Amino acid sequence: MKDAAGKPLPYFGAPPAREPLRAWDVPALRGKRVILSRPFRFIYDVRAVSQIYEDAEGHSVIDVMTEEDYYRWMFTGVRPESQPYPVHLVWVDFRGSTYG
């Protein structure tokens, strides 16, 4: 295999691209890297910290926090504040991950 410049790629070539999945379609969300859909952009570097649940108004949501807060929690054991986000606007990001 060769890259766009015609140079040979090592071993099996470039790894396949991973497509994000809708949060609805992933059974175990807690700890996974997610992408939040916003009106004018996507927000990356966020972690899911709960499974899907219904809030007080009956909306399906998932609790999220920044990756920085997530790793601080993992190291210190002190859980930072998380925020609920509508699950239909959450995608699971498989960049650099081994889950499939």
Backbone as CSV, one residue per row, in Angstrom:
resi,resn,N_x,N_y,N_z,CA_x,CA_y,CA_z,C_x,C_y,C_z
1,MET,0.835,-1.175,0.000,0.000,0.000,0.000,0.879,1.237,0.000
2,LYS,0.350,2.309,-0.626,1.084,3.566,-0.698,0.193,4.715,-0.238
3,ASP,0.830,5.750,0.308,0.062,6.926,0.711,-0.184,7.822,-0.494
4,ALA,-0.795,8.992,-0.255,-1.148,9.894,-1.354,0.078,10.386,-2.116
5,ALA,1.238,10.454,-1.460,2.461,10.902,-2.111,3.199,9.758,-2.801
6,GLY,2.663,8.555,-2.721,3.287,7.396,-3.360,4.306,6.677,-2.514
7,LYS,4.474,7.103,-1.254,5.416,6.425,-0.357,4.756,5.182,0.214
8,PRO,5.517,4.102,0.360,4.915,2.882,0.921,4.518,3.058,2.382
9,LEU,3.402,2.466,2.730,2.925,2.481,4.109,3.420,1.217,4.803
10,PRO,3.723,1.298,6.108,4.232,0.118,6.831,3.152,-0.936,7.058
11,TYR,3.573,-2.172,7.114,2.740,-3.318,7.456,1.430,-3.370,6.687
12,PHE,0.330,-3.111,7.347,-0.989,-3.246,6.723,-1.505,-1.942,6.136
13,GLY,-0.700,-0.898,6.148,-1.145,0.389,5.642,-1.763,1.226,6.735
14,ALA,-2.590,2.172,6.353,-3.240,3.058,7.314,-4.399,2.334,7.993
15,PRO,-4.622,2.590,9.275,-5.757,1.950,9.947,-7.064,2.496,9.393
16,PRO,-8.127,1.706,9.460,-9.413,2.192,8.951,-9.957,3.320,9.820
17,ALA,-10.671,4.225,9.192,-11.315,5.314,9.934,-12.428,4.736,10.793
18,ARG,-12.644,5.341,11.931,-13.724,4.910,12.818,-14.816,5.958,12.813
19,GLU,-16.016,5.532,12.543,-17.158,6.424,12.515,-17.752,6.555,13.915
20,PRO,-18.134,7.762,14.322,-18.815,7.894,15.613,-20.172,7.181,15.565
21,LEU,-20.603,6.677,16.708,-21.902,6.015,16.819,-22.821,6.844,17.701
22,ARG,-24.117,6.789,17.406,-25.079,7.463,18.274,-25.039,6.814,19.654
23,ALA,-25.152,7.623,20.676,-25.100,7.097,22.044,-26.181,6.059,22.283
24,TRP,-27.326,6.196,21.633,-28.408,5.206,21.774,-27.942,3.804,21.398
25,ASP,-26.980,3.714,20.470,-26.569,2.431,19.906,-25.410,1.766,20.640
26,VAL,-24.925,2.389,21.719,-23.784,1.846,22.462,-24.275,1.430,23.844
27,PRO,-24.135,0.149,24.201,-24.727,-0.337,25.445,-24.074,0.171,26.730
28,ALA,-22.781,0.292,26.784,-22.093,0.708,28.015,-21.410,2.041,27.755
29,LEU,-22.009,3.129,28.213,-21.506,4.466,27.898,-20.536,5.036,28.922
30,ARG,-20.681,4.659,30.168,-19.890,5.283,31.228,-18.392,5.155,30.928
31,GLY,-17.708,6.301,30.939,-16.272,6.340,30.705,-15.870,6.518,29.254
32,LYS,-16.786,6.398,28.344,-16.436,6.527,26.931,-16.296,7.994,26.532
33,ARG,-15.403,8.226,25.573,-15.236,9.561,25.004,-16.433,9.836,24.109
34,VAL,-17.029,11.017,24.252,-18.206,11.362,23.460,-18.012,12.709,22.773
35,ILE,-18.840,12.932,21.771,-18.883,14.188,21.028,-20.274,14.769,21.243
36,LEU,-20.337,16.039,21.620,-21.617,16.699,21.841,-21.962,17.550,20.621
37,SER,-23.154,17.384,20.122,-23.618,18.166,18.990,-24.224,19.468,19.505
38,ARG,-23.719,20.584,18.995,-24.202,21.911,19.358,-24.710,22.598,18.090
39,PRO,-25.468,23.673,18.208,-26.020,24.319,17.003,-24.983,24.734,15.965
40,PHE,-23.798,25.194,16.373,-22.844,25.704,15.399,-21.525,24.948,15.350
41,ARG,-21.379,23.904,16.166,-20.130,23.134,16.163,-20.305,21.868,16.995
42,PHE,-19.287,21.020,16.956,-19.239,19.837,17.801,-18.246,20.083,18.929
43,ILE,-18.533,19.530,20.102,-17.652,19.651,21.260,-16.984,18.292,21.479
44,TYR,-15.659,18.282,21.452,-14.875,17.064,21.653,-14.258,17.081,23.054
45,ASP,-13.511,16.039,23.398,-12.813,15.935,24.688,-13.775,15.973,25.866
46,VAL,-14.833,15.185,25.743,-15.855,15.049,26.779,-16.010,13.560,27.082
47,ARG,-16.315,13.228,28.314,-16.546,11.836,28.711,-17.956,11.658,29.245
48,ALA,-18.558,10.518,28.922,-19.841,10.126,29.504,-19.561,9.574,30.893
49,VAL,-20.356,9.992,31.876,-20.138,9.506,33.244,-21.388,8.859,33.817
50,SER,-22.335,8.522,32.946,-23.529,7.795,33.379,-24.067,7.014,32.194
51,GLN,-25.036,6.208,32.479,-25.806,5.568,31.417,-26.949,6.516,31.061
52,ILE,-27.714,6.182,30.063,-28.870,6.988,29.674,-29.933,6.862,30.769
53,TYR,-30.523,8.000,31.135,-31.604,7.996,32.119,-32.583,9.114,31.776
54,GLU,-33.738,9.097,32.411,-34.733,10.148,32.204,-34.607,11.189,33.303
55,ASP,-34.571,12.469,32.906,-34.514,13.538,33.900,-35.917,13.804,34.451
56,ALA,-36.050,14.794,35.299,-37.327,15.086,35.955,-38.426,15.464,34.966
57,GLU,-38.039,15.970,33.799,-39.022,16.362,32.787,-39.320,15.253,31.784
58,GLY,-38.720,14.066,31.987,-38.976,12.935,31.107,-38.108,12.869,29.862
59,HIS,-37.061,13.698,29.791,-36.148,13.671,28.651,-35.041,12.649,28.891
60,SER,-34.633,11.943,27.852,-33.514,11.018,27.959,-32.215,11.808,27.893
61,VAL,-31.386,11.655,28.926,-30.139,12.409,29.030,-29.009,11.483,29.468
62,ILE,-27.805,12.010,29.389,-26.627,11.320,29.883,-25.752,12.369,30.562
63,ASP,-25.145,12.035,31.682,-24.264,12.976,32.371,-22.901,12.963,31.697
64,VAL,-22.350,14.171,31.477,-21.047,14.315,30.828,-20.184,15.286,31.619
65,MET,-18.871,15.192,31.406,-17.919,16.153,31.953,-16.713,16.200,31.031
66,THR,-15.888,17.229,31.185,-14.703,17.344,30.346,-13.756,16.180,30.636
67,GLU,-12.901,15.880,29.676,-11.914,14.820,29.907,-10.987,15.189,31.055
68,GLU,-10.631,16.461,31.154,-9.772,16.911,32.246,-10.404,16.603,33.596
69,ASP,-11.687,16.947,33.757,-12.384,16.640,35.012,-12.508,15.139,35.234
70,TYR,-12.750,14.395,34.159,-12.895,12.941,34.269,-11.604,12.306,34.813
71,TYR,-10.460,12.682,34.230,-9.197,12.093,34.679,-8.819,12.570,36.078
72,ARG,-9.157,13.801,36.408,-8.915,14.275,37.781,-9.707,13.417,38.764
73,TRP,-10.952,13.104,38.410,-11.806,12.243,39.230,-11.179,10.868,39.379
74,MET,-10.677,10.304,38.264,-10.083,8.971,38.314,-8.848,8.943,39.218
75,PHE,-8.056,10.011,39.217,-6.833,10.068,40.023,-7.094,10.403,41.480
76,THR,-8.051,11.300,41.746,-8.252,11.769,43.118,-9.410,11.091,43.840
77,GLY,-10.359,10.535,43.079,-11.542,9.937,43.681,-12.599,10.958,44.057
78,VAL,-12.343,12.233,43.798,-13.295,13.297,44.102,-14.053,13.623,42.820
79,ARG,-15.348,13.294,42.813,-16.132,13.492,41.597,-16.471,14.966,41.390
80,PRO,-16.063,15.523,40.239,-16.450,16.900,39.931,-17.905,16.956,39.468
81,GLU,-18.397,18.150,39.327,-19.770,18.321,38.858,-19.888,17.885,37.402
82,SER,-20.970,17.190,37.117,-21.251,16.795,35.733,-22.540,17.477,35.314
83,GLN,-22.814,17.445,34.026,-24.050,18.054,33.561,-24.798,17.085,32.663
84,PRO,-26.119,17.067,32.759,-26.900,16.207,31.867,-26.933,16.823,30.465
85,TYR,-26.916,15.964,29.467,-26.960,16.416,28.076,-27.937,15.521,27.326
86,PRO,-28.762,16.075,26.437,-29.748,15.259,25.715,-29.070,14.151,24.911
87,VAL,-29.482,12.932,25.128,-28.796,11.792,24.528,-28.882,11.796,22.998
88,HIS,-29.921,12.388,22.434,-30.013,12.398,20.967,-28.982,13.336,20.332
89,LEU,-28.254,14.091,21.158,-27.203,14.977,20.659,-25.806,14.497,21.053
90,VAL,-25.703,13.228,21.486,-24.427,12.664,21.934,-24.003,11.547,20.991
91,TRP,-22.732,11.598,20.587,-22.128,10.576,19.726,-20.940,9.985,20.458
92,VAL,-20.726,8.687,20.327,-19.561,8.048,20.941,-18.403,8.155,19.961
93,ASP,-17.298,8.699,20.450,-16.108,8.962,19.645,-15.128,7.811,19.812
94,PHE,-14.806,7.140,18.734,-13.898,6.004,18.816,-12.479,6.347,18.381
95,ARG,-12.149,7.655,18.252,-10.766,8.037,17.881,-9.790,7.475,18.907
96,GLY,-8.832,6.735,18.448,-7.789,6.260,19.338,-8.245,5.273,20.391
97,SER,-9.424,4.709,20.233,-9.902,3.782,21.255,-9.814,2.350,20.751
98,THR,-10.005,1.439,21.674,-9.988,0.032,21.295,-11.363,-0.596,21.369
99,TYR,-12.386,0.181,21.743,-13.702,-0.425,21.794,-14.262,-0.456,20.383
100,GLY,-15.123,-1.375,20.149,-15.656,-1.436,18.806,-17.024,-1.903,18.822
